[in-house]
Amino acid sequence: MRDIDKKKWRRVISALKREFPAQRPVKVRTSRLKNAEASTVTGPTGSTIYISSALNFSAAFDALAHEYSHVLDSHERFDDHDSQHGETWGVWYSRVYRAMLRVVEDKQW
C-alpha cells in the first residue's frame, strides 16, 4: 500500500481484532483489486478482508473499518445494498471506527 507504515497498519489490525473478536477468524490481506477498494469473502472457516494495495493509509483505514463492520454485523443480508448497510451495520461501523481512531491517535506510534 502506498505511504503506509506496515508496523502501524498491523497495530491497527491487531487492536481491532482484540477489541472486537469475531465469531470466526478474520484475516486482512492487501491485494491488487480490480474495480474495488476492498472486499470481504466469508466462508465456513472465517472471513478474509481484502484491501486494495493502491490505497493510501486514510482510504485503507476507512475501507478496513467498513469491511470489518460487515464481518461483525451478524444480521447482514446480501439481497440488496440497503440491507447490507442497515442500522446494526451502522452501529458496528461507528464502534469500529472510533476504536481504530484511538489506536491511530495514540502517541506511542
C-alpha positions in Angstrom: 0.0 0.0 0.0 1.2 3.4 -0.8 2.6 5.6 2.0 1.6 3.1 4.8 3.9 2.2 7.7 3.3 -1.5 7.8 4.0 -1.7 11.5 1.4 1.0 12.2 -1.1 -0.9 9.9 -0.5 -4.2 11.7 -1.0 -2.5 15.0 -4.4 -1.1 13.9 -5.5 -4.6 12.7 -4.3 -6.3 15.9 -6.1 -3.8 18.1 -9.3 -4.2 16.1 -9.3 -7.9 16.4 -8.5 -7.7 20.2 -11.3 -5.2 20.9 -13.9 -6.8 18.5 -13.2 -10.5 18.3 -15.3 -12.1 15.5 -17.1 -15.4 15.9 -14.8 -16.9 13.3 -11.2 -16.0 12.4 -10.7 -12.8 10.3 -7.7 -12.3 8.0 -6.8 -9.0 6.5 -4.8 -9.0 3.2 -3.7 -6.3 0.8 -4.1 -7.2 -2.8 -4.4 -5.6 -6.3 -8.1 -5.4 -6.6 -9.9 -4.7 -9.8 -13.0 -2.4 -9.6 -13.0 -2.2 -5.8 -11.2 -0.6 -2.9 -12.0 -3.5 -0.6 -14.0 -6.7 -0.4 -14.7 -9.4 2.1 -15.0 -13.1 1.4 -16.7 -15.2 4.2 -16.7 -18.9 4.3 -17.3 -21.7 6.8 -13.9 -21.2 8.4 -13.8 -17.4 8.7 -13.5 -14.2 6.7 -10.8 -12.6 4.6 -10.9 -8.9 4.1 -9.0 -7.7 1.0 -7.8 -4.1 0.9 -6.5 -2.6 -2.3 -2.8 -2.1 -2.3 -3.3 1.1 -4.3 -4.9 2.9 -1.4 -3.2 5.4 0.9 -3.4 5.0 4.7 -6.6 7.1 5.1 -8.5 5.3 2.4 -7.3 1.9 3.6 -8.3 2.8 7.2 -11.8 3.7 6.0 -12.1 0.5 3.9 -11.0 -1.7 6.8 -13.5 -0.1 9.2 -16.2 -0.6 6.6 -15.4 -4.3 5.8 -14.7 -5.3 9.4 -18.1 -3.9 10.4 -19.7 -6.2 7.8 -17.9 -9.2 9.4 -19.2 -8.2 12.9 -22.8 -7.5 11.7 -24.5 -10.8 12.4 -27.7 -9.5 10.8 -26.1 -8.7 7.5 -28.1 -9.8 4.4 -26.8 -9.9 0.9 -30.0 -9.5 -1.0 -29.7 -5.7 -1.7 -27.3 -2.9 -0.9 -29.6 -1.2 1.7 -29.8 -4.3 3.9 -26.0 -4.6 3.9 -25.7 -1.2 5.4 -28.6 -1.2 7.9 -28.8 0.0 11.4 -26.8 -2.8 13.1 -24.1 -2.4 10.5 -24.0 1.4 11.2 -23.6 0.8 14.9 -20.8 -1.6 14.3 -19.1 0.8 11.9 -19.3 3.6 14.5 -17.7 1.4 17.2 -15.0 0.0 14.9 -14.1 3.4 13.5 -13.8 5.0 17.0 -11.7 2.1 18.2 -9.4 2.4 15.2 -9.0 6.2 15.7 -8.0 5.6 19.3 -5.1 3.4 18.1 -4.0 5.9 15.5 -4.3 8.9 17.8 -2.2 7.1 20.5 1.1 9.0 20.8 3.0 5.8 21.2 3.3 5.2 17.4 
